[in-house]
Structures are given as C-alpha cells and as structure tokens.
Amino acid sequence: MKRDLELIVLSDVHLGTVGCHARELVEYLEEVNPKTVVLNGDFIDAWNFRKYYWPDSHMKVVKTIISMLAEGTQIIYLTGNHDEVLRKVSGLELGQFRLKDSLDLELGGDKVWIFHGDIFDITMKHSKWIAKLGGQGYDLLILFNKLVNTILRWFGQPKISLSKRVKDSVKKAVNFVDDYEMTAMDLAIDEGYDIVICGHIHKPKIRTYNNQQGQVRYMNSGDWVENLTALEYDGASWTLYQHPNVVGKRIEQTTVEPSKAASLTESTS
C-alpha cells in the first residue's frame, strides 16, 4: 500500500553520475503517492554527464517520474547549479510539469520558500570552474569508494562512505554548513517566510531558528548520493525520510507540525 502524501521534496539526485543511488530512489518513489513532487535542483548532473554512462536504473528514475506525471502528480522542477543550463527555459509549463528557479507556497498555514541554494555558495559566485573541478573529483572519489567497499566486503567488514567523511571534515573546518544555513534562515526571516527549504549541501536537516526579527523553520532535503533522503509533507506534518540502504550514520528522524493543517496552494506574490 502506497503512502498518500501532499508533497515530497527531493534534491541532489545527480542522475548521470556513478554516485547516484537510482535504484533506491525508484524503490522510494514506488512506495509513495504524492500530489506534488518538487525536484529541488541537481536532479540531472549536466556538469559530469557522459554519454557512455547512463544505466538502466537512471532511466528508470526518469520513467517513474513521467509515469507519476501521467497519473496526475504535479512535478515541479527547480533548477540547481549542476543543471543550471535549464535556467535558460525557466518558467516552462507543460500540463502538470513546471520548471522554475524557486517556489513560493502557502502550506499548512505557513509561507514556504523552496529553492536549491547554490546562490549562497561563494565558490559558485566567484569560482565556478573550481566548483566544477571539485564535482569531477567527487565523482572519482565515489568510484574509489566502491573499490574500497568491495575489498572491505571480501574481509567481512562494513561499508564506509569516504565522500561523506571528506566533506564532513572539510566543511566543519571552514564552518561552511553553519554559514550556509544561517544565511538561508536570516534571509527567509527578512522576507517573511515561515519555512525555508533548500538542498545543495547534501546535509538533510530540520531545525527551528530565531533571531531578533523572528523565527523560521529550516529544512534541507539532503541528497540521493550519500544520505538517500527526502522531505515529506502529509497535510499535517513534515518528516525527514531516509532510505534504509544508506551507508554510514543514519540521520535522526524528525517530524514537525505546521501552524495549521491546510492544503497546498502556490503563492501569487
């Protein structure tokens, strides 16, 4: 039996790269019945896309999304940095499919702001070539990680995620994640939002933040490379989902109640 949901948010799937957990994503999509799916950036990795690498499992993700669209699910694709080429046609609408750069919703009595979040990344603003080079190195690290895990499996040892360890150590050293989240939350409060939802940094989280101007709930939908996570809204509460096949430390399951139960409507502001 599929779980009925009002809305799910997925980000950083990175189709077309070796790190994408496409099979697990298809399993998840086949378990849920959402009215709306928000693909919050980097769904397809145009930076690292190679013609020779497009497995059947990746095509199955696309086919599953198209099937959901045909069955009446609204699909809203928000652009990210790895699929920034699509920003040239932002505003495209085809039936229940919409392509945008950001999304404003009135949801559960809350004003919700959803966008990928690369606008807060200084490497994207000033050194895009460095960011792209890092993306290619990240892909190589994923390949090396697969070799390491094969060897560990031979010796009866548990799998590890080298990419997660590297990213955690580096970003903790420069306080990147904290700066990113603080920027998103302060800006959301300034703009009068109750909830801000991002992706980009592959750090799934739900947290509440207060400053002198007000309060906001920050949510990050994570990714389908390392954490295998999604945000779910069932019409009464938000939950951070994680697929059981994730390698390494599991996230703490978090559920938050909105201000009031209500249906999803897009803001006209």
Buried (B, 14 or more C-beta within 10 A) or exposed (E): EEEEBBBBBBBBBBBBBBBBBBBBBBBBBEEBBBBBBBBBBBBBBBBBBEEEEEBEBBEBBBEBBEEBBEEEBBBBBBBBBBBBEBBEEBEEEEEBBBBBBBBBBBBBEBBBBBBBBBBBBEBBEEEBEEBBEEBEEBBEBBEEBEEBBEEEEEEEEEEBBBBBEBBBEEBEEEEBBEBBBBBBBBBBBEEEBBBBBBBBBBBBBBEEBEEEEEEBBBBBBBBBBBBBBBBBBBBEEBBBBBBEEBBBEEBEEBEBEBEEEBEBEBEEE
